[in-house]
Amino acid sequence: MLGVYRNMALGLGITALVALLIASTPAVYQPIFGTPLKWVAILAPLAFVLFFSFRMERMTTAQARTAFYAFAAVMGVSMASIFLVFAGTSIALAFFSAAAVFAAISLWGYTTNVDLSRGSTLGSFVVRGVLALALGAVAFLFPVSALFALTMVFAAYAGADGLLSTVAGVRGAARREERWWALILRGIIGIAVAE
């Protein structure tokens, strides 16, 4: 388990470092984000996600780790555009929120002994991720107020997470699975937080 956290921390560090280096060097970010090349930089992480989804079962551990670190670097290039648009405090708030969600989900999986990567849980995570990306894109396209946008994204994420967790809990109860009640409780808390 510690290896997962170590790799995740290294990946986040690579992403932050690449994003900061690109955003603080005009000679690098102007040719990328001042031309149509910006769309390649912004959408490149999606190509990596597709690559992972088709190749993950056939990769060795070393290949998967190398691909993950390459993904982290490409994600840093993509996220450099955020450093050019938003203030540092807004970015820090977004990263702390993401870290809190990661910690909460990790704690949830660890304390309930639920494998969060298998079965119907994976589908709900994919839906949550797509919703988070869509809401993030909307917030990025209309940066009226960074704090208001982040608050709305968090509320929408918490509401969607709560709704999906409640649905998964009800389905789990119908199938007589263990810990279905925990999903319903998590769903109620998520919906309450979104309100």
N, C-alpha and C positions, 0 to 999 in steps of 0.2 A: 504494500500500500504506500509505503514511503517513497518508492521509486516513481509511482504515479505523480505524487505531489512534487517530487524533485523535477521530473520532466516537465510538468506543467509550469512550475516556477521558472525554469530555464527558458521555456517557450515564451512566457509572458515577458521575461527580461529581454529576450531577443527582439520581440515585437516592439517593446517600448524603446529600446536602444536604436533600432533601425528607424522608427518613426521620428524620434527626436533628432537623430543625425540628419535625416533628409529635410525635416521641417526647419532646421536651423541653418541650412546651407543653401542660400539662394541659387548658387550655380548648379545645384542638383535638382531642387524642386521646380524651378522655372521651366526647364525642358520637359519635365514630366507633367506637371499640372497646368502649364500654360499652353499645352497643345492637346490634340485629340488622344495622345498617349495616356492622358489621365484616365480614360475609360478602361484601358488595359490594366492600369495600376489598380483601379477601384474594383474591377471585376475579376482579377486574377485569383483571389482567394476562392471564388466560386469554382474555378477550374480545378483547384487543389481538392476541394471537397468532393467533386465528381471523381477525380483521380482516386482519392481514398476509398470512395464507396465501391468502385469497381475492382480495386487491386488489394484491398486490405487482407483478405484471406490468403492471398498468395505471397505476401511479403514476410521476410524474416523479421525478427525483432530489431536488428540493426538497421535494416532498410526502412522499417516503419518509423524508427526514431529519427533517422536522417531526413525522411520525408516530412516528419512533423516539424523539425527545426527549420527546414526550407519553407514550409508553410508559415511558420512564425515570422520568418524574415519577409516573405511576400505580404503577409498581413501587416507588418510594420510599414512597408511601402504604401499599402492601401490606406492605412490609418494616418499617415503623415498629412493627408489632406485635412484631417480633423484638426490637427495642430495649427493649420493655416487659417482656419475659420473660427474656432472657438477659443475662449480664454482658458488659461491653464487650470483655474479653479473648477471650471465646468468639466474639463477632461478628467481631473482628479476625482471629482464626484462620480462621474460615470464609471471610472475604474474601481473605485471603492464599492460602488453598488454591485458591479459585476463580481468583485471578490467576495462580497457578502452573500450573493446568490450561490456562488461556487461553494463557499464554506457551508452554507445551509443545506444544499443538496448533498454534499459529501457527508455531513453530519447525519443527515436523514438516512442515507444508504448504510452508513457505518452502524448507527444505533439500532436500526430496524432489521439489519442483515438482509436487506432487499438488494438483489443484483439489478442495478439501474440500467444495465446495458442489454438486458435480454427481454424477450417476449414483447408484450404490448407496451411496456414502458418505453422502449426505444421509439416506437411510433409517436407516443405523446411528446417525447423530447424533441423529435424532429419537427412536429407541429409547433411546439413552443419556440424552437429556434427560428423557424421561418417567420412566425409572428413577430419575434423580437427583431429580426432583420428588416422586415417590412416597416415596422414602427420606427426603427432607427433611421431608415431611409427617408421616411416622411419628416422626421425631426431634423434630419440633415438638410433636406431640400427647403424647409421653411423655418430657418433659425430665428424665430421671433424673439424668444427668450430662452436661453439654454437651460436655465433652472426649471422653467415651466415645462419645456419640452421633455426634459429628463423625468420630471415628476409624472407627466402624462404617460410616458413610455413605461415607467415603473408600474403605474396604476393599471395600465392595459396588460402588461405582462403578468402582474399579480392576479388580475381578474381572469385572464385566459388560463393561467396555471391553475387557479382555483377551480375553474369550470372543468378543465380536463381532468384534474385530480378527482373531483367529485364523480365525474362520469366513470373513470377507471375504478373508483371505489365501489360504485353501484354495480358495475359489471363483475368486479371481483366477488362481491357478496352473492350475486346470482350464480357464480361458478363455485361458490363455497371455498374461495381462496383464503389463505391466512392473511391477516393484517389488512383486510379490506377497510376496516374501520379507520385505520391510520390515514388512508388516502382520502376518505370522506372528511376527516378532521382537518387534514391539510388543505383540502378544497375549501372548506368553510372559512378557514383562517385567511386563505388567499383572496377569496371574494370580499371578506370583511376589510382586509388591508386596501383593496382596490377602491372601496367606497370612500 
